[in-house]
Amino acid sequence: MKKAFTLPTCKTCQRIFDDLQPAAHGCEVVDIKSEGISAEDLDAMAAHAGSYEALFSRRAMKFRSMGLADQELTEQDYRRLILEEYTFLKRPVFLFDDAVAAGSAKAAVEEARRRM
């Protein structure tokens, strides 16, 4: 299984997808805005990442506007927030059978490239 979770309007995701071309590598591409993120997929991502917090984007505009920066969040809070609001998922996320690469950091993109 290979899945790529993205926001098509995100310039960073577009740049990474242009470089990696996940669909050309047999990767199912999921638009997190229109299709959402299933609990099953999120749980699989977290199992490989080690936590829901590792998948959570503190760069999301709602992070500060909801006052989350001033709160201590639990793993269940991170899970709930990502499922409720797609912008809280780091992106892009590449989910493989035995690993996950989340975010736009160079190491995450290189991991995705290696596993394609």
One Martini backbone bead per residue (centre of mass of N, CA, C, O) as a GRO file, in nm:
protein
  116
    1MET     BB    1   0.095   0.037   0.024
    2LYS     BB    2   0.023   0.363  -0.122
    3LYS     BB    3   0.002   0.694   0.026
    4ALA     BB    4  -0.108   1.033  -0.048
    5PHE     BB    5  -0.127   1.330   0.145
    6THR     BB    6  -0.308   1.625   0.035
    7LEU     BB    7  -0.301   1.975  -0.077
    8PRO     BB    8  -0.347   2.104  -0.387
    9THR     BB    9  -0.305   2.424  -0.293
   10CYS     BB   10  -0.026   2.354  -0.198
   11LYS     BB   11   0.284   2.453  -0.288
   12THR     BB   12   0.459   2.242  -0.148
   13CYS     BB   13   0.309   1.994  -0.251
   14GLN     BB   14   0.345   2.052  -0.550
   15ARG     BB   15   0.653   2.041  -0.553
   16ILE     BB   16   0.683   1.751  -0.444
   17PHE     BB   17   0.499   1.610  -0.657
   18ASP     BB   18   0.662   1.695  -0.905
   19ASP     BB   19   0.914   1.537  -0.811
   20LEU     BB   20   0.781   1.242  -0.728
   21GLN     BB   21   0.526   1.129  -0.860
   22PRO     BB   22   0.321   0.921  -0.707
   23ALA     BB   23   0.120   0.813  -0.924
   24ALA     BB   24   0.353   0.685  -1.102
   25HIS     BB   25   0.409   0.481  -0.834
   26GLY     BB   26   0.120   0.374  -0.726
   27CYS     BB   27  -0.010   0.613  -0.571
   28GLU     BB   28  -0.247   0.710  -0.361
   29VAL     BB   29  -0.438   1.007  -0.381
   30VAL     BB   30  -0.522   1.236  -0.110
   31ASP     BB   31  -0.766   1.474  -0.052
   32ILE     BB   32  -0.809   1.623   0.254
   33LYS     BB   33  -1.042   1.820   0.192
   34SER     BB   34  -1.251   1.636   0.023
   35GLU     BB   35  -1.193   1.339   0.175
   36GLY     BB   36  -1.018   1.326   0.405
   37ILE     BB   37  -0.946   1.152   0.717
   38SER     BB   38  -0.906   0.855   0.828
   39ALA     BB   39  -0.874   0.679   1.112
   40GLU     BB   40  -0.712   0.448   0.992
   41ASP     BB   41  -0.489   0.615   0.857
   42LEU     BB   42  -0.400   0.774   1.107
   43ASP     BB   43  -0.323   0.526   1.279
   44ALA     BB   44  -0.105   0.426   1.083
   45MET     BB   45   0.073   0.672   1.093
   46ALA     BB   46   0.123   0.671   1.404
   47ALA     BB   47   0.253   0.393   1.424
   48HIS     BB   48   0.505   0.487   1.250
   49ALA     BB   49   0.570   0.770   1.400
   50GLY     BB   50   0.477   0.728   1.731
   51SER     BB   51   0.261   0.969   1.681
   52TYR     BB   52   0.040   1.234   1.651
   53GLU     BB   53   0.230   1.473   1.695
   54ALA     BB   54   0.417   1.408   1.441
   55LEU     BB   55   0.150   1.498   1.247
   56PHE     BB   56   0.139   1.782   1.365
   57SER     BB   57   0.050   2.120   1.281
   58ARG     BB   58   0.164   2.436   1.403
   59ARG     BB   59   0.115   2.614   1.128
   60ALA     BB   60  -0.163   2.634   1.159
   61MET     BB   61  -0.385   2.887   1.189
   62LYS     BB   62  -0.570   2.747   1.415
   63PHE     BB   63  -0.372   2.706   1.645
   64ARG     BB   64  -0.390   3.001   1.753
   65SER     BB   65  -0.697   3.079   1.724
   66MET     BB   66  -0.772   2.831   1.936
   67GLY     BB   67  -0.541   2.828   2.170
   68LEU     BB   68  -0.330   2.578   2.153
   69ALA     BB   69  -0.051   2.704   2.240
   70ASP     BB   70  -0.169   2.718   2.559
   71GLN     BB   71  -0.182   2.405   2.552
   72GLU     BB   72  -0.204   2.074   2.671
   73LEU     BB   73  -0.161   1.806   2.464
   74THR     BB   74  -0.281   1.508   2.373
   75GLU     BB   75  -0.298   1.243   2.175
   76GLN     BB   76  -0.611   1.262   2.152
   77ASP     BB   77  -0.612   1.556   2.062
   78TYR     BB   78  -0.454   1.525   1.803
   79ARG     BB   79  -0.642   1.324   1.670
   80ARG     BB   80  -0.903   1.490   1.678
   81LEU     BB   81  -0.800   1.742   1.526
   82ILE     BB   82  -0.722   1.603   1.259
   83LEU     BB   83  -1.009   1.484   1.201
   84GLU     BB   84  -1.158   1.772   1.211
   85GLU     BB   85  -0.881   1.917   1.079
   86TYR     BB   86  -0.683   1.901   0.804
   87THR     BB   87  -0.464   2.134   0.874
   88PHE     BB   88  -0.319   1.953   1.110
   89LEU     BB   89  -0.175   1.809   0.888
   90LYS     BB   90   0.093   1.723   0.780
   91ARG     BB   91   0.258   1.828   0.468
   92PRO     BB   92   0.302   1.574   0.329
   93VAL     BB   93   0.182   1.228   0.323
   94PHE     BB   94   0.352   0.910   0.337
   95LEU     BB   95   0.211   0.586   0.307
   96PHE     BB   96   0.330   0.279   0.414
   97ASP     BB   97   0.345  -0.037   0.524
   98ASP     BB   98   0.634   0.047   0.712
   99ALA     BB   99   0.579   0.370   0.674
  100VAL     BB  100   0.644   0.730   0.728
  101ALA     BB  101   0.611   1.058   0.558
  102ALA     BB  102   0.621   1.383   0.717
  103GLY     BB  103   0.636   1.650   0.540
  104SER     BB  104   0.891   1.901   0.413
  105ALA     BB  105   1.130   1.784   0.503
  106LYS     BB  106   1.405   1.656   0.373
  107ALA     BB  107   1.392   1.375   0.513
  108ALA     BB  108   1.098   1.307   0.430
  109VAL     BB  109   1.134   1.328   0.124
  110GLU     BB  110   1.363   1.116   0.101
  111GLU     BB  111   1.200   0.882   0.214
  112ALA     BB  112   0.986   0.883  -0.004
  113ARG     BB  113   1.177   0.842  -0.243
  114ARG     BB  114   1.297   0.567  -0.148
  115ARG     BB  115   0.991   0.420  -0.137
  116MET     BB  116   0.873   0.451  -0.439
   0.00000   0.00000   0.00000
